[in-house]
Amino acid sequence: MTPIAISLHNVNAAIGSRQVLKDINLDIKLGKWTNIIGPNGAGKSSLLKVLAGLMSFSGEVSFPMLGPSSPTSKEKARHIAWFGQNQASADELSVYDVAMLGRVPHQGWLTAPSQEDRFEVESALKRTQAWDLKGRALKDLSGGERQRALLARALAVKSDILLMDEPLANLDPPHQVDLLDTVKTLISEQKTVISVLHEVSIALLGDDAIILNCGQIQHQGSCSDVKTHKSIEQVFENRIRIDRIQDRWISLPRMISDI
């Protein structure tokens, strides 16, 4: 049986008076790429933020991979990296310094970056084709350049789990391919990747899918499972269909006249 990276039991969450997650129970496999799929407002980003510890919730979220005891915040920060859209507080920093933020969980209080920290930052920036941007401020970058710099920060953590919220946003096709190659490499290294993706065809390149609708899990299963495909079609009101083209599952629009 595949080991579990993260386990959720009776998780509920709200934004103000609106409940966005309702009685979530699931296990996310270790060493797999799991994608969270669903329509707008389904609770996808909220679920990812709960996993990252960025959103209040009731219920239980545990990390079996970290052992039976509850990990400290710093231990979580070393093992779980976040790649999201809201990094406004880092806008004035250089790309190099933004990437170095990923090494903070490994550093002591007021400790200068070590040789290992500098090596990991350089490696992460080169991996995301952002090394040439290292001296520029984050606020001066294009959307795609910014996305690559923030991905470098997440990769510099060298975490066991990478959480990504819309990682393909603002990336042109070549850099989308680069990111997907990076994810595949992480999985080959037995890392766990959990991402929110609107691009269903790309999400189906993963190992497993969690299908959300109205804050509830509709289905969890393999990305290659026909039951998963049927669930995805249903949560999108059968406005898409999933077909196999050559060796890949592809999401195609279904016209109203075809329904």
Secondary structure as the mmCIF struct_conf table of DSSP 4:
data_model
#
loop_
_struct_conf.conf_type_id
_struct_conf.id
_struct_conf.beg_label_comp_id
_struct_conf.beg_label_asym_id
_struct_conf.beg_label_seq_id
_struct_conf.end_label_comp_id
_struct_conf.end_label_asym_id
_struct_conf.end_label_seq_id
HELX_LH_PP_P HELX_LH_PP_P1 THR A 2 PRO A 3
STRN STRN1 ILE A 4 ILE A 15
TURN_TY1_P TURN_TY1_P1 GLY A 16 SER A 17
STRN STRN2 ARG A 18 LYS A 29
TURN_TY1_P TURN_TY1_P2 LEU A 30 GLY A 31
STRN STRN3 TRP A 33 ILE A 37
BEND BEND1 PRO A 39 PRO A 39
TURN_TY1_P TURN_TY1_P3 ASN A 40 GLY A 41
BEND BEND2 ALA A 42 GLY A 43
HELX_RH_AL_P HELX_RH_AL_P1 LYS A 44 ALA A 52
TURN_TY1_P TURN_TY1_P4 GLY A 53 GLY A 53
BEND BEND3 MET A 55 MET A 55
STRN STRN4 SER A 58 SER A 62
HELX_RH_3T_P HELX_RH_3T_P1 PRO A 64 LEU A 66
BEND BEND4 PRO A 68 SER A 69
HELX_LH_PP_P HELX_LH_PP_P2 SER A 70 THR A 72
HELX_RH_AL_P HELX_RH_AL_P2 SER A 73 HIS A 79
STRN STRN5 ILE A 80 PHE A 83
BEND BEND5 GLN A 85 GLN A 85
HELX_RH_3T_P HELX_RH_3T_P2 ALA A 88 ALA A 90
TURN_TY1_P TURN_TY1_P5 ASP A 91 GLU A 92
BEND BEND6 LEU A 93 LEU A 93
STRN STRN6 SER A 94 SER A 94
HELX_RH_AL_P HELX_RH_AL_P3 VAL A 95 MET A 100
HELX_RH_3T_P HELX_RH_3T_P3 LEU A 101 HIS A 106
BEND BEND7 GLN A 107 GLN A 107
TURN_TY1_P TURN_TY1_P6 TRP A 109 LEU A 110
HELX_LH_PP_P HELX_LH_PP_P3 THR A 111 SER A 114
HELX_RH_AL_P HELX_RH_AL_P4 GLN A 115 ARG A 127
TURN_TY1_P TURN_TY1_P7 THR A 128 GLN A 129
HELX_RH_3T_P HELX_RH_3T_P4 TRP A 131 LEU A 133
TURN_TY1_P TURN_TY1_P8 LYS A 134 GLY A 135
BEND BEND8 ARG A 136 ARG A 136
STRN STRN7 ALA A 137 ALA A 137
HELX_RH_3T_P HELX_RH_3T_P5 LEU A 138 ASP A 140
BEND BEND9 LEU A 141 LEU A 141
HELX_RH_AL_P HELX_RH_AL_P5 GLY A 143 ALA A 156
TURN_TY1_P TURN_TY1_P9 VAL A 157 VAL A 157
BEND BEND10 ASP A 160 ASP A 160
STRN STRN8 ILE A 161 ASP A 165
BEND BEND11 GLU A 166 GLU A 166
TURN_TY1_P TURN_TY1_P10 PRO A 167 ASN A 170
HELX_RH_AL_P HELX_RH_AL_P6 PRO A 173 SER A 188
TURN_TY1_P TURN_TY1_P11 GLU A 189 GLN A 190
STRN STRN9 THR A 192 VAL A 196
BEND BEND12 HIS A 198 HIS A 198
HELX_RH_AL_P HELX_RH_AL_P7 VAL A 200 ALA A 203
TURN_TY1_P TURN_TY1_P12 LEU A 204 LEU A 205
BEND BEND13 GLY A 206 ASP A 207
STRN STRN10 ASP A 208 ASN A 213
TURN_TY1_P TURN_TY1_P13 CYS A 214 GLY A 215
STRN STRN11 GLN A 216 SER A 222
TURN_TY1_P TURN_TY1_P14 CYS A 223 SER A 224
HELX_RH_AL_P HELX_RH_AL_P8 VAL A 226 VAL A 235
TURN_TY1_P TURN_TY1_P15 PHE A 236 ASN A 238
BEND BEND14 ARG A 239 ARG A 239
STRN STRN12 ILE A 240 ILE A 245
TURN_TY1_P TURN_TY1_P16 GLN A 246 ASP A 247
STRN STRN13 ARG A 248 PRO A 253
HELX_RH_3T_P HELX_RH_3T_P6 ILE A 256 ASP A 258
#
